[in-house]
Amino acid sequence: MISQLILVVALALVHANAAKLLQLKDIPRSGALSFAGGVSVAYVFILIFPELVEAQEAISDHGMLAYLEYHAYLVALVGLTAFYGLERCVKHSRGAQNQKNEEPDKAAGLGVFWLHIVSFALYNSLIGYLLVYREGEIFELSLFVLAMGFHFLVNDNGLIKLQRSAYLHHGRWILSAAVLWGWGIGQFVKVSEATTSLLFAFLAGGIILNVLKEELPGDRQSRFMPFAVGAGVYATLLLLIAG
């Protein structure tokens, strides 16, 4: 439990110090973020997705859940779709605001920002909660925290661009607290293996969408090589450990 507490605090500190971490001068920011996105996606494909095979077996014996043939994968799709829907909603709100006003409405911008904060707070709570259920020794748990820490940096970059002042004053502390809150709930609220599998599946879909939405748009200045290197290096590390 002590080792988990140290790791979850380290994960929360990523949000608290994201602005400083993103201003490191040694590596171009776009390259560093693309590398971080590659690490996050590699973790999903090398560890979480294979676990969905076991999740399928765990869920298949649980009543109504057994009705769906590929339910674990469907939940991953639901996770991806949910965050895609959120992004489309935000972009639609921005587009409507831009048509009504030549100058951006600060209040409207803050509304979009807080919508992101609420959704990512729930998302972070889920990550903190699932840290309790990651099996293995401290090294395996550290790999999970490392991947999620890189993933947080990718998300933080988008939030800082959206509303830097609001993020630094309030948003980062809410997201940091959400990770700790989720982990704390995990200490007292236990769920079945089937439910845990579904939560991991939902998380996998969310990670993929949140990384790709930062990488694919042309205005993000993302870079392919750092992304590929991050994915390749971390995937190789995970495969060596698993082997």
C-alpha positions as CSV (number, residue, x, y, z in Angstrom):
1,M,0.0,0.0,0.0
2,I,2.9,2.4,0.8
3,S,4.5,1.8,-2.6
4,Q,1.1,2.5,-4.3
5,L,0.7,5.7,-2.3
6,I,4.1,6.9,-3.4
7,L,3.3,6.2,-7.0
8,V,-0.1,7.8,-7.0
9,V,1.3,10.9,-5.3
10,A,4.0,11.0,-8.1
11,L,1.2,10.7,-10.7
12,A,-0.7,13.6,-9.1
13,L,2.4,15.7,-9.0
14,V,2.6,15.5,-12.8
15,H,-0.5,17.7,-13.1
16,A,0.7,20.0,-10.4
17,N,4.0,20.6,-12.2
18,A,2.8,20.1,-15.8
19,A,3.4,23.8,-16.8
20,K,7.0,23.6,-15.7
21,L,7.6,20.2,-17.3
22,L,6.2,21.4,-20.6
23,Q,8.6,24.3,-20.6
24,L,11.7,22.2,-20.6
25,K,14.1,23.7,-23.2
26,D,16.2,20.7,-24.0
27,I,13.7,19.0,-26.3
28,P,11.2,20.7,-28.7
29,R,7.9,20.7,-27.0
30,S,6.1,19.1,-30.0
31,G,8.6,16.3,-30.1
32,A,8.4,15.7,-26.4
33,L,4.6,15.5,-26.4
34,S,4.6,13.2,-29.5
35,F,7.0,10.9,-27.6
36,A,4.8,11.0,-24.6
37,G,1.8,10.1,-26.7
38,G,3.7,7.2,-28.3
39,V,4.5,5.8,-24.8
40,S,0.8,6.0,-23.7
41,V,-0.5,4.3,-26.8
42,A,2.2,1.6,-26.6
43,Y,1.0,0.8,-23.1
44,V,-2.5,0.4,-24.3
45,F,-1.7,-1.9,-27.2
46,I,1.0,-4.0,-25.5
47,L,-0.6,-4.5,-22.0
48,I,-4.2,-3.3,-21.8
49,F,-5.5,-4.7,-25.0
50,P,-4.1,-8.2,-24.5
51,E,-5.7,-8.1,-21.0
52,L,-9.1,-7.6,-22.8
53,V,-8.8,-11.2,-23.9
54,E,-8.8,-12.2,-20.2
55,A,-11.4,-9.6,-19.5
56,Q,-13.6,-11.3,-22.1
57,E,-13.4,-14.6,-20.1
58,A,-14.0,-12.8,-16.8
59,I,-17.1,-11.0,-18.1
60,S,-18.6,-13.8,-20.1
61,D,-19.9,-15.6,-17.0
62,H,-21.7,-12.6,-15.5
63,G,-25.3,-12.7,-16.3
64,M,-26.5,-10.0,-18.6
65,L,-23.0,-9.1,-19.6
66,A,-22.6,-12.4,-21.2
67,Y,-25.3,-11.4,-23.8
68,L,-22.8,-9.5,-25.8
69,E,-20.2,-11.5,-27.6
70,Y,-17.4,-8.9,-27.7
71,H,-18.5,-6.7,-24.8
72,A,-15.0,-5.9,-23.5
73,Y,-14.0,-4.5,-26.9
74,L,-17.3,-2.7,-27.2
75,V,-16.6,-1.0,-23.9
76,A,-13.3,0.2,-25.2
77,L,-15.1,1.5,-28.2
78,V,-17.6,3.3,-25.9
79,G,-14.7,4.9,-24.1
80,L,-13.2,6.2,-27.3
81,T,-16.6,7.4,-28.6
82,A,-17.5,9.1,-25.3
83,F,-14.4,11.3,-25.5
84,Y,-14.8,11.9,-29.2
85,G,-18.3,13.1,-28.5
86,L,-17.0,15.5,-25.8
87,E,-14.5,16.9,-28.3
88,R,-17.1,17.4,-31.0
89,C,-19.4,19.1,-28.4
90,V,-16.6,21.5,-27.5
91,K,-15.7,22.3,-31.1
92,H,-19.3,22.9,-31.9
93,S,-19.6,25.3,-29.0
94,R,-16.5,27.2,-30.1
95,G,-17.7,27.3,-33.7
96,A,-21.1,28.7,-32.7
97,Q,-19.4,31.3,-30.4
98,N,-17.1,32.4,-33.2
99,Q,-20.1,32.9,-35.6
100,K,-22.0,35.1,-33.0
101,N,-19.0,37.2,-31.9
102,E,-16.1,38.6,-33.7
103,E,-14.1,38.6,-30.4
104,P,-14.0,35.4,-28.3
105,D,-16.3,35.3,-25.3
106,K,-14.1,34.8,-22.2
107,A,-17.0,33.3,-20.2
108,A,-17.8,30.9,-23.0
109,G,-14.1,29.9,-23.2
110,L,-14.1,29.2,-19.5
111,G,-17.3,27.1,-19.8
112,V,-15.5,24.9,-22.4
113,F,-12.5,24.7,-20.1
114,W,-14.5,23.6,-17.1
115,L,-16.3,21.0,-19.2
116,H,-12.9,19.5,-19.9
117,I,-11.8,19.7,-16.3
118,V,-14.9,17.9,-15.0
119,S,-14.5,15.1,-17.6
120,F,-10.8,14.7,-17.0
121,A,-11.3,14.7,-13.2
122,L,-13.6,11.7,-13.6
123,Y,-11.1,10.2,-16.0
124,N,-8.2,10.7,-13.6
125,S,-10.3,9.3,-10.7
126,L,-10.7,6.2,-12.8
127,I,-6.9,5.9,-13.4
128,G,-6.2,6.4,-9.7
129,Y,-8.9,3.8,-8.8
130,L,-7.5,1.3,-11.3
131,L,-4.0,1.7,-9.9
132,V,-5.2,-0.3,-7.0
133,Y,-6.0,-3.2,-9.3
134,R,-2.8,-3.3,-11.3
135,E,-1.2,-6.7,-10.5
136,G,2.5,-7.2,-10.1
137,E,5.5,-5.8,-8.2
138,I,6.5,-2.2,-7.8
139,F,8.3,-2.2,-11.1
140,E,5.1,-3.2,-13.0
141,L,3.1,-0.6,-11.2
142,S,5.8,2.0,-12.0
143,L,5.4,1.2,-15.7
144,F,1.7,1.9,-15.4
145,V,2.3,5.2,-13.6
146,L,5.0,6.2,-16.1
147,A,2.7,5.6,-19.1
148,M,-0.2,7.5,-17.4
149,G,2.2,10.3,-16.4
150,F,3.2,10.8,-20.0
151,H,-0.5,10.7,-20.9
152,F,-1.3,13.4,-18.4
153,L,1.3,15.7,-19.9
154,V,-0.4,15.3,-23.3
155,N,-3.8,16.2,-21.8
156,D,-2.3,19.0,-19.7
157,N,-0.8,20.7,-22.8
158,G,-4.2,20.9,-24.4
159,L,-5.8,22.4,-21.3
160,I,-3.0,24.9,-20.9
161,K,-3.6,26.1,-24.5
162,L,-7.3,26.3,-23.8
163,Q,-7.2,28.4,-20.6
164,R,-3.7,28.8,-19.1
165,S,-4.6,31.0,-16.2
166,A,-7.6,29.0,-15.1
167,Y,-5.6,25.8,-15.4
168,L,-2.7,27.1,-13.3
169,H,-4.9,28.5,-10.6
170,H,-7.5,25.8,-10.3
171,G,-7.5,23.1,-12.9
172,R,-4.2,21.4,-12.2
173,W,-5.1,21.1,-8.5
174,I,-8.5,19.6,-9.2
175,L,-6.9,17.0,-11.6
176,S,-4.2,16.2,-9.1
177,A,-6.8,15.7,-6.3
178,A,-8.9,13.5,-8.6
179,V,-6.1,11.0,-9.0
180,L,-5.7,10.8,-5.2
181,W,-9.4,10.6,-4.7
182,G,-9.8,7.7,-7.1
183,W,-7.0,5.8,-5.4
184,G,-8.5,6.5,-2.0
185,I,-11.9,5.1,-3.1
186,G,-10.1,2.0,-4.4
187,Q,-8.9,1.3,-0.9
188,F,-12.4,1.0,0.4
189,V,-14.6,0.2,-2.5
190,K,-13.9,-3.2,-4.1
191,V,-15.5,-4.4,-7.3
192,S,-15.6,-7.7,-9.1
193,E,-13.0,-8.8,-11.7
194,A,-15.5,-8.4,-14.4
195,T,-16.2,-4.8,-13.5
196,T,-12.5,-4.0,-13.2
197,S,-12.0,-5.4,-16.7
198,L,-14.8,-3.2,-18.1
199,L,-13.2,-0.2,-16.5
200,F,-9.8,-1.0,-18.0
201,A,-11.5,-1.4,-21.4
202,F,-13.2,2.0,-21.1
203,L,-9.8,3.5,-20.1
204,A,-8.1,2.0,-23.1
205,G,-10.5,3.6,-25.5
206,G,-10.2,7.0,-23.7
207,I,-6.4,7.0,-23.8
208,I,-6.3,6.2,-27.6
209,L,-8.7,9.0,-28.4
210,N,-7.1,11.6,-26.1
211,V,-3.7,10.9,-27.5
212,L,-4.7,10.9,-31.2
213,K,-6.8,14.1,-30.9
214,E,-3.6,15.9,-29.8
215,E,-1.4,14.2,-32.5
216,L,-3.5,14.2,-35.7
217,P,-4.8,17.8,-36.2
218,G,-2.5,19.8,-38.4
219,D,-2.4,22.8,-36.0
220,R,-0.9,20.6,-33.2
221,Q,2.6,20.7,-34.8
222,S,3.0,17.0,-33.8
223,R,5.9,15.0,-35.0
224,F,5.8,11.4,-36.3
225,M,9.4,10.3,-35.4
226,P,9.2,11.1,-31.7
227,F,5.8,9.5,-31.5
228,A,7.1,6.4,-33.3
229,V,10.3,6.3,-31.1
230,G,8.2,6.6,-27.9
231,A,5.9,3.9,-29.0
232,G,8.7,1.6,-30.2
233,V,11.0,2.1,-27.2
234,Y,8.2,1.6,-24.6
235,A,6.7,-1.3,-26.5
236,T,10.1,-3.0,-26.6
237,L,10.6,-2.5,-22.9
238,L,7.1,-3.9,-22.1
239,L,7.7,-7.0,-24.3
240,L,11.1,-7.7,-22.8
241,I,9.6,-7.5,-19.3
242,A,6.6,-9.7,-20.3
243,G,9.0,-12.2,-22.0
